[in-house]
């Protein structure tokens, strides 16, 4: 018990050292340091702007139904994809990311086997959709899948483009 008391007195005695060296160092640093603060930059004067398009439609309010209807009537004669159609799994890949690996079927129906860039194998047939541009499969044979894509023309309409995915035979052995 005596050792504990002596040890604690020894430890606490270190807390009462002379701090005159620290005070002199602080005084020297204060004497050598310049207390200069740069002046605040001048604030430019504010010029107000008068909004003069009050008679135009606010961009924060939905347009009137008549205006929307006129816009759709202007492009109603154009070829457009069906926006309500559910997307199929291969429509998230570009056609360059799809590889034809073979076919399955008999005399009545023929399916193509397409491999996606993520390594998955998909069975597709006529009227399935592939690619990013609403590509609809129109023909499947033993070596080719023929597709019609709808490509935007930049004016609000769409243009049909014929393309194909040809059979690719893997050269790796596994």
CNS distance restraints for C-alpha pairs under 8 A (distance, minus, plus):
assign (resid   1 and name CA) (resid   5 and name CA) 6.50 0.50 0.50
assign (resid   2 and name CA) (resid   6 and name CA) 6.12 0.50 0.50
assign (resid   3 and name CA) (resid   7 and name CA) 5.89 0.50 0.50
assign (resid   4 and name CA) (resid   8 and name CA) 6.16 0.50 0.50
assign (resid   5 and name CA) (resid   9 and name CA) 6.22 0.50 0.50
assign (resid   6 and name CA) (resid  10 and name CA) 6.12 0.50 0.50
assign (resid   7 and name CA) (resid  11 and name CA) 6.26 0.50 0.50
assign (resid   8 and name CA) (resid  12 and name CA) 6.09 0.50 0.50
assign (resid   9 and name CA) (resid  13 and name CA) 6.05 0.50 0.50
assign (resid  10 and name CA) (resid  14 and name CA) 7.13 0.50 0.50
assign (resid  11 and name CA) (resid  15 and name CA) 7.70 0.50 0.50
assign (resid  12 and name CA) (resid  16 and name CA) 7.60 0.50 0.50
assign (resid  13 and name CA) (resid  17 and name CA) 7.67 0.50 0.50
assign (resid  19 and name CA) (resid  23 and name CA) 6.50 0.50 0.50
assign (resid  20 and name CA) (resid  24 and name CA) 6.19 0.50 0.50
assign (resid  21 and name CA) (resid  25 and name CA) 6.24 0.50 0.50
assign (resid  22 and name CA) (resid  26 and name CA) 6.24 0.50 0.50
assign (resid  23 and name CA) (resid  27 and name CA) 6.22 0.50 0.50
assign (resid  24 and name CA) (resid  28 and name CA) 6.21 0.50 0.50
assign (resid  25 and name CA) (resid  29 and name CA) 6.25 0.50 0.50
assign (resid  26 and name CA) (resid  30 and name CA) 6.18 0.50 0.50
assign (resid  27 and name CA) (resid  31 and name CA) 6.18 0.50 0.50
assign (resid  28 and name CA) (resid  32 and name CA) 6.34 0.50 0.50
assign (resid  29 and name CA) (resid  33 and name CA) 6.09 0.50 0.50
assign (resid  54 and name CA) (resid  58 and name CA) 7.98 0.50 0.50
assign (resid  57 and name CA) (resid  61 and name CA) 7.48 0.50 0.50
assign (resid  57 and name CA) (resid  63 and name CA) 7.63 0.50 0.50
assign (resid  63 and name CA) (resid  67 and name CA) 6.62 0.50 0.50
assign (resid  63 and name CA) (resid  68 and name CA) 6.97 0.50 0.50
assign (resid  64 and name CA) (resid  68 and name CA) 6.78 0.50 0.50
assign (resid  65 and name CA) (resid  69 and name CA) 6.11 0.50 0.50
assign (resid  66 and name CA) (resid  70 and name CA) 6.21 0.50 0.50
assign (resid  67 and name CA) (resid  71 and name CA) 6.43 0.50 0.50
assign (resid  68 and name CA) (resid  72 and name CA) 6.44 0.50 0.50
assign (resid  69 and name CA) (resid  73 and name CA) 6.16 0.50 0.50
assign (resid  70 and name CA) (resid  74 and name CA) 6.33 0.50 0.50
assign (resid  71 and name CA) (resid  75 and name CA) 6.95 0.50 0.50
assign (resid  72 and name CA) (resid  76 and name CA) 5.86 0.50 0.50
assign (resid  73 and name CA) (resid  77 and name CA) 7.91 0.50 0.50
assign (resid  75 and name CA) (resid 156 and name CA) 6.82 0.50 0.50
assign (resid  75 and name CA) (resid 157 and name CA) 6.94 0.50 0.50
assign (resid  78 and name CA) (resid 156 and name CA) 7.91 0.50 0.50
assign (resid  78 and name CA) (resid 157 and name CA) 5.16 0.50 0.50
assign (resid  78 and name CA) (resid 158 and name CA) 6.88 0.50 0.50
assign (resid  79 and name CA) (resid 157 and name CA) 5.86 0.50 0.50
assign (resid  79 and name CA) (resid 158 and name CA) 5.29 0.50 0.50
assign (resid  79 and name CA) (resid 159 and name CA) 6.90 0.50 0.50
assign (resid  80 and name CA) (resid 150 and name CA) 7.64 0.50 0.50
assign (resid  80 and name CA) (resid 157 and name CA) 6.19 0.50 0.50
assign (resid  80 and name CA) (resid 158 and name CA) 5.53 0.50 0.50
assign (resid  81 and name CA) (resid 134 and name CA) 6.97 0.50 0.50
assign (resid  81 and name CA) (resid 150 and name CA) 7.06 0.50 0.50
assign (resid  81 and name CA) (resid 158 and name CA) 7.80 0.50 0.50
assign (resid  87 and name CA) (resid  91 and name CA) 6.47 0.50 0.50
assign (resid  87 and name CA) (resid 129 and name CA) 7.84 0.50 0.50
assign (resid  88 and name CA) (resid 128 and name CA) 7.74 0.50 0.50
assign (resid  88 and name CA) (resid 129 and name CA) 6.30 0.50 0.50
assign (resid  88 and name CA) (resid 130 and name CA) 7.34 0.50 0.50
assign (resid  89 and name CA) (resid 130 and name CA) 7.87 0.50 0.50
assign (resid  90 and name CA) (resid 116 and name CA) 7.59 0.50 0.50
assign (resid  90 and name CA) (resid 129 and name CA) 7.02 0.50 0.50
assign (resid  90 and name CA) (resid 130 and name CA) 4.87 0.50 0.50
assign (resid  90 and name CA) (resid 131 and name CA) 6.26 0.50 0.50
assign (resid  91 and name CA) (resid 129 and name CA) 6.49 0.50 0.50
assign (resid  91 and name CA) (resid 130 and name CA) 4.60 0.50 0.50
assign (resid  91 and name CA) (resid 131 and name CA) 4.49 0.50 0.50
assign (resid  91 and name CA) (resid 132 and name CA) 5.31 0.50 0.50
assign (resid  91 and name CA) (resid 133 and name CA) 7.88 0.50 0.50
assign (resid  91 and name CA) (resid 134 and name CA) 7.27 0.50 0.50
assign (resid  91 and name CA) (resid 135 and name CA) 7.95 0.50 0.50
assign (resid  92 and name CA) (resid 130 and name CA) 7.88 0.50 0.50
assign (resid  92 and name CA) (resid 131 and name CA) 6.43 0.50 0.50
assign (resid  92 and name CA) (resid 132 and name CA) 6.06 0.50 0.50
assign (resid  93 and name CA) (resid  97 and name CA) 5.96 0.50 0.50
assign (resid  93 and name CA) (resid  98 and name CA) 7.12 0.50 0.50
assign (resid  93 and name CA) (resid 116 and name CA) 7.23 0.50 0.50
assign (resid  93 and name CA) (resid 117 and name CA) 7.72 0.50 0.50
assign (resid  93 and name CA) (resid 130 and name CA) 7.45 0.50 0.50
assign (resid  93 and name CA) (resid 131 and name CA) 5.32 0.50 0.50
assign (resid  93 and name CA) (resid 132 and name CA) 6.25 0.50 0.50
assign (resid  94 and name CA) (resid  98 and name CA) 6.99 0.50 0.50
assign (resid  94 and name CA) (resid 131 and name CA) 4.74 0.50 0.50
assign (resid  94 and name CA) (resid 132 and name CA) 5.54 0.50 0.50
assign (resid  95 and name CA) (resid 130 and name CA) 7.31 0.50 0.50
assign (resid  95 and name CA) (resid 131 and name CA) 5.10 0.50 0.50
assign (resid  95 and name CA) (resid 132 and name CA) 7.59 0.50 0.50
assign (resid  95 and name CA) (resid 165 and name CA) 7.63 0.50 0.50
assign (resid  97 and name CA) (resid 116 and name CA) 5.84 0.50 0.50
assign (resid  97 and name CA) (resid 117 and name CA) 5.07 0.50 0.50
assign (resid  98 and name CA) (resid 114 and name CA) 6.17 0.50 0.50
assign (resid  98 and name CA) (resid 115 and name CA) 5.62 0.50 0.50
assign (resid  98 and name CA) (resid 116 and name CA) 4.73 0.50 0.50
assign (resid  98 and name CA) (resid 117 and name CA) 6.37 0.50 0.50
assign (resid  98 and name CA) (resid 165 and name CA) 7.73 0.50 0.50
assign (resid  99 and name CA) (resid 114 and name CA) 5.44 0.50 0.50
assign (resid  99 and name CA) (resid 115 and name CA) 5.11 0.50 0.50
assign (resid  99 and name CA) (resid 116 and name CA) 6.58 0.50 0.50
assign (resid  99 and name CA) (resid 165 and name CA) 6.90 0.50 0.50
assign (resid  99 and name CA) (resid 166 and name CA) 7.55 0.50 0.50
assign (resid  99 and name CA) (resid 167 and name CA) 7.19 0.50 0.50
assign (resid  99 and name CA) (resid 168 and name CA) 6.55 0.50 0.50
assign (resid 100 and name CA) (resid 112 and name CA) 6.99 0.50 0.50
assign (resid 100 and name CA) (resid 113 and name CA) 5.83 0.50 0.50
assign (resid 100 and name CA) (resid 114 and name CA) 4.51 0.50 0.50
assign (resid 100 and name CA) (resid 115 and name CA) 6.27 0.50 0.50
assign (resid 100 and name CA) (resid 144 and name CA) 7.70 0.50 0.50
assign (resid 100 and name CA) (resid 145 and name CA) 7.83 0.50 0.50
assign (resid 100 and name CA) (resid 165 and name CA) 6.40 0.50 0.50
assign (resid 100 and name CA) (resid 166 and name CA) 6.07 0.50 0.50
assign (resid 100 and name CA) (resid 167 and name CA) 4.70 0.50 0.50
assign (resid 100 and name CA) (resid 168 and name CA) 5.75 0.50 0.50
assign (resid 101 and name CA) (resid 112 and name CA) 7.72 0.50 0.50
assign (resid 101 and name CA) (resid 113 and name CA) 5.50 0.50 0.50
assign (resid 101 and name CA) (resid 114 and name CA) 5.86 0.50 0.50
assign (resid 101 and name CA) (resid 115 and name CA) 6.60 0.50 0.50
assign (resid 101 and name CA) (resid 167 and name CA) 5.86 0.50 0.50
assign (resid 101 and name CA) (resid 168 and name CA) 5.75 0.50 0.50
assign (resid 101 and name CA) (resid 169 and name CA) 6.41 0.50 0.50
assign (resid 101 and name CA) (resid 170 and name CA) 7.83 0.50 0.50
assign (resid 102 and name CA) (resid 112 and name CA) 5.97 0.50 0.50
assign (resid 102 and name CA) (resid 113 and name CA) 5.22 0.50 0.50
assign (resid 102 and name CA) (resid 114 and name CA) 7.57 0.50 0.50
assign (resid 102 and name CA) (resid 142 and name CA) 7.23 0.50 0.50
assign (resid 102 and name CA) (resid 143 and name CA) 7.47 0.50 0.50
assign (resid 102 and name CA) (resid 167 and name CA) 6.50 0.50 0.50
assign (resid 102 and name CA) (resid 168 and name CA) 7.99 0.50 0.50
assign (resid 103 and name CA) (resid 110 and name CA) 6.81 0.50 0.50
assign (resid 103 and name CA) (resid 111 and name CA) 5.49 0.50 0.50
assign (resid 103 and name CA) (resid 112 and name CA) 4.36 0.50 0.50
assign (resid 103 and name CA) (resid 113 and name CA) 5.54 0.50 0.50
assign (resid 103 and name CA) (resid 141 and name CA) 7.88 0.50 0.50
assign (resid 103 and name CA) (resid 142 and name CA) 6.13 0.50 0.50
assign (resid 104 and name CA) (resid 110 and name CA) 5.78 0.50 0.50
assign (resid 104 and name CA) (resid 111 and name CA) 5.09 0.50 0.50
assign (resid 104 and name CA) (resid 112 and name CA) 6.36 0.50 0.50
assign (resid 104 and name CA) (resid 113 and name CA) 7.41 0.50 0.50
assign (resid 105 and name CA) (resid 109 and name CA) 5.59 0.50 0.50
assign (resid 105 and name CA) (resid 110 and name CA) 4.36 0.50 0.50
assign (resid 105 and name CA) (resid 111 and name CA) 5.95 0.50 0.50
assign (resid 106 and name CA) (resid 110 and name CA) 6.21 0.50 0.50
assign (resid 110 and name CA) (resid 125 and name CA) 6.79 0.50 0.50
assign (resid 110 and name CA) (resid 140 and name CA) 6.75 0.50 0.50
assign (resid 110 and name CA) (resid 141 and name CA) 7.24 0.50 0.50
assign (resid 111 and name CA) (resid 123 and name CA) 6.08 0.50 0.50
assign (resid 111 and name CA) (resid 124 and name CA) 5.44 0.50 0.50
assign (resid 111 and name CA) (resid 125 and name CA) 4.84 0.50 0.50
assign (resid 111 and name CA) (resid 140 and name CA) 6.89 0.50 0.50
assign (resid 112 and name CA) (resid 123 and name CA) 5.72 0.50 0.50
assign (resid 112 and name CA) (resid 124 and name CA) 5.33 0.50 0.50
assign (resid 112 and name CA) (resid 125 and name CA) 6.28 0.50 0.50
assign (resid 112 and name CA) (resid 140 and name CA) 6.58 0.50 0.50
assign (resid 112 and name CA) (resid 141 and name CA) 7.82 0.50 0.50
assign (resid 112 and name CA) (resid 142 and name CA) 7.92 0.50 0.50
assign (resid 112 and name CA) (resid 145 and name CA) 7.19 0.50 0.50
assign (resid 113 and name CA) (resid 121 and name CA) 6.50 0.50 0.50
assign (resid 113 and name CA) (resid 122 and name CA) 5.58 0.50 0.50
assign (resid 113 and name CA) (resid 123 and name CA) 4.76 0.50 0.50
assign (resid 113 and name CA) (resid 124 and name CA) 6.47 0.50 0.50
assign (resid 114 and name CA) (resid 121 and name CA) 5.69 0.50 0.50
assign (resid 114 and name CA) (resid 122 and name CA) 5.16 0.50 0.50
assign (resid 114 and name CA) (resid 123 and name CA) 6.42 0.50 0.50
assign (resid 114 and name CA) (resid 124 and name CA) 7.25 0.50 0.50
assign (resid 115 and name CA) (resid 119 and name CA) 6.20 0.50 0.50
assign (resid 115 and name CA) (resid 120 and name CA) 5.66 0.50 0.50
assign (resid 115 and name CA) (resid 121 and name CA) 4.41 0.50 0.50
assign (resid 115 and name CA) (resid 122 and name CA) 6.20 0.50 0.50
assign (resid 116 and name CA) (resid 120 and name CA) 5.51 0.50 0.50
assign (resid 116 and name CA) (resid 121 and name CA) 6.45 0.50 0.50
assign (resid 116 and name CA) (resid 122 and name CA) 7.68 0.50 0.50
assign (resid 124 and name CA) (resid 128 and name CA) 6.18 0.50 0.50
assign (resid 125 and name CA) (resid 137 and name CA) 6.91 0.50 0.50
assign (resid 125 and name CA) (resid 139 and name CA) 7.83 0.50 0.50
assign (resid 125 and name CA) (resid 140 and name CA) 6.64 0.50 0.50
assign (resid 126 and name CA) (resid 136 and name CA) 7.73 0.50 0.50
assign (resid 126 and name CA) (resid 137 and name CA) 5.03 0.50 0.50
assign (resid 126 and name CA) (resid 138 and name CA) 5.30 0.50 0.50
assign (resid 126 and name CA) (resid 139 and name CA) 5.85 0.50 0.50
assign (resid 126 and name CA) (resid 140 and name CA) 6.69 0.50 0.50
assign (resid 127 and name CA) (resid 136 and name CA) 5.67 0.50 0.50
assign (resid 127 and name CA) (resid 137 and name CA) 5.14 0.50 0.50
assign (resid 127 and name CA) (resid 138 and name CA) 6.22 0.50 0.50
assign (resid 128 and name CA) (resid 136 and name CA) 5.81 0.50 0.50
assign (resid 128 and name CA) (resid 137 and name CA) 5.58 0.50 0.50
assign (resid 129 and name CA) (resid 134 and name CA) 6.38 0.50 0.50
assign (resid 129 and name CA) (resid 135 and name CA) 5.32 0.50 0.50
assign (resid 129 and name CA) (resid 136 and name CA) 4.49 0.50 0.50
assign (resid 129 and name CA) (resid 137 and name CA) 6.17 0.50 0.50
assign (resid 130 and name CA) (resid 134 and name CA) 6.71 0.50 0.50
assign (resid 130 and name CA) (resid 135 and name CA) 5.07 0.50 0.50
assign (resid 130 and name CA) (resid 136 and name CA) 6.41 0.50 0.50
assign (resid 130 and name CA) (resid 137 and name CA) 7.42 0.50 0.50
assign (resid 131 and name CA) (resid 135 and name CA) 5.59 0.50 0.50
assign (resid 133 and name CA) (resid 149 and name CA) 5.58 0.50 0.50
assign (resid 133 and name CA) (resid 150 and name CA) 5.54 0.50 0.50
assign (resid 133 and name CA) (resid 151 and name CA) 6.00 0.50 0.50
assign (resid 134 and name CA) (resid 149 and name CA) 5.56 0.50 0.50
assign (resid 134 and name CA) (resid 150 and name CA) 5.72 0.50 0.50
assign (resid 135 and name CA) (resid 147 and name CA) 5.85 0.50 0.50
assign (resid 135 and name CA) (resid 148 and name CA) 5.34 0.50 0.50
assign (resid 135 and name CA) (resid 149 and name CA) 4.00 0.50 0.50
assign (resid 135 and name CA) (resid 150 and name CA) 6.59 0.50 0.50
assign (resid 136 and name CA) (resid 147 and name CA) 5.43 0.50 0.50
assign (resid 136 and name CA) (resid 148 and name CA) 5.38 0.50 0.50
assign (resid 136 and name CA) (resid 149 and name CA) 6.40 0.50 0.50
assign (resid 137 and name CA) (resid 145 and name CA) 6.90 0.50 0.50
assign (resid 137 and name CA) (resid 146 and name CA) 5.87 0.50 0.50
assign (resid 137 and name CA) (resid 147 and name CA) 4.45 0.50 0.50
assign (resid 137 and name CA) (resid 148 and name CA) 6.58 0.50 0.50
assign (resid 138 and name CA) (resid 145 and name CA) 7.82 0.50 0.50
assign (resid 138 and name CA) (resid 146 and name CA) 5.75 0.50 0.50
assign (resid 138 and name CA) (resid 147 and name CA) 5.60 0.50 0.50
assign (resid 138 and name CA) (resid 148 and name CA) 6.92 0.50 0.50
assign (resid 139 and name CA) (resid 145 and name CA) 5.89 0.50 0.50
assign (resid 139 and name CA) (resid 146 and name CA) 5.08 0.50 0.50
assign (resid 139 and name CA) (resid 147 and name CA) 7.21 0.50 0.50
assign (resid 140 and name CA) (resid 144 and name CA) 6.12 0.50 0.50
assign (resid 140 and name CA) (resid 145 and name CA) 4.69 0.50 0.50
assign (resid 140 and name CA) (resid 146 and name CA) 6.45 0.50 0.50
assign (resid 141 and name CA) (resid 145 and name CA) 6.55 0.50 0.50
assign (resid 142 and name CA) (resid 167 and name CA) 7.91 0.50 0.50
assign (resid 143 and name CA) (resid 166 and name CA) 5.84 0.50 0.50
assign (resid 143 and name CA) (resid 167 and name CA) 4.89 0.50 0.50
assign (resid 144 and name CA) (resid 164 and name CA) 6.54 0.50 0.50
assign (resid 144 and name CA) (resid 165 and name CA) 5.70 0.50 0.50
assign (resid 144 and name CA) (resid 166 and name CA) 4.47 0.50 0.50
assign (resid 144 and name CA) (resid 167 and name CA) 5.90 0.50 0.50
assign (resid 145 and name CA) (resid 164 and name CA) 5.46 0.50 0.50
assign (resid 145 and name CA) (resid 165 and name CA) 5.15 0.50 0.50
assign (resid 145 and name CA) (resid 166 and name CA) 6.45 0.50 0.50
assign (resid 146 and name CA) (resid 162 and name CA) 7.33 0.50 0.50
assign (resid 146 and name CA) (resid 163 and name CA) 6.03 0.50 0.50
assign (resid 146 and name CA) (resid 164 and name CA) 4.37 0.50 0.50
assign (resid 146 and name CA) (resid 165 and name CA) 6.61 0.50 0.50
assign (resid 147 and name CA) (resid 162 and name CA) 5.83 0.50 0.50
assign (resid 147 and name CA) (resid 163 and name CA) 5.23 0.50 0.50
assign (resid 147 and name CA) (resid 164 and name CA) 5.58 0.50 0.50
assign (resid 147 and name CA) (resid 165 and name CA) 7.94 0.50 0.50
assign (resid 148 and name CA) (resid 160 and name CA) 6.27 0.50 0.50
assign (resid 148 and name CA) (resid 161 and name CA) 5.54 0.50 0.50
assign (resid 148 and name CA) (resid 162 and name CA) 4.63 0.50 0.50
assign (resid 148 and name CA) (resid 163 and name CA) 6.28 0.50 0.50
assign (resid 149 and name CA) (resid 160 and name CA) 5.58 0.50 0.50
assign (resid 149 and name CA) (resid 161 and name CA) 5.15 0.50 0.50
assign (resid 149 and name CA) (resid 162 and name CA) 6.40 0.50 0.50
assign (resid 149 and name CA) (resid 163 and name CA) 7.40 0.50 0.50
assign (resid 150 and name CA) (resid 158 and name CA) 5.72 0.50 0.50
assign (resid 150 and name CA) (resid 159 and name CA) 5.45 0.50 0.50
assign (resid 150 and name CA) (resid 160 and name CA) 4.74 0.50 0.50
assign (resid 150 and name CA) (resid 161 and name CA) 6.39 0.50 0.50
assign (resid 151 and name CA) (resid 158 and name CA) 5.32 0.50 0.50
assign (resid 151 and name CA) (resid 159 and name CA) 5.18 0.50 0.50
assign (resid 151 and name CA) (resid 160 and name CA) 6.29 0.50 0.50
assign (resid 151 and name CA) (resid 161 and name CA) 6.97 0.50 0.50
assign (resid 152 and name CA) (resid 156 and name CA) 7.00 0.50 0.50
assign (resid 152 and name CA) (resid 157 and name CA) 6.04 0.50 0.50
assign (resid 152 and name CA) (resid 158 and name CA) 4.34 0.50 0.50
assign (resid 152 and name CA) (resid 159 and name CA) 6.26 0.50 0.50
assign (resid 153 and name CA) (resid 157 and name CA) 5.79 0.50 0.50
assign (resid 153 and name CA) (resid 158 and name CA) 5.41 0.50 0.50
assign (resid 153 and name CA) (resid 159 and name CA) 6.33 0.50 0.50
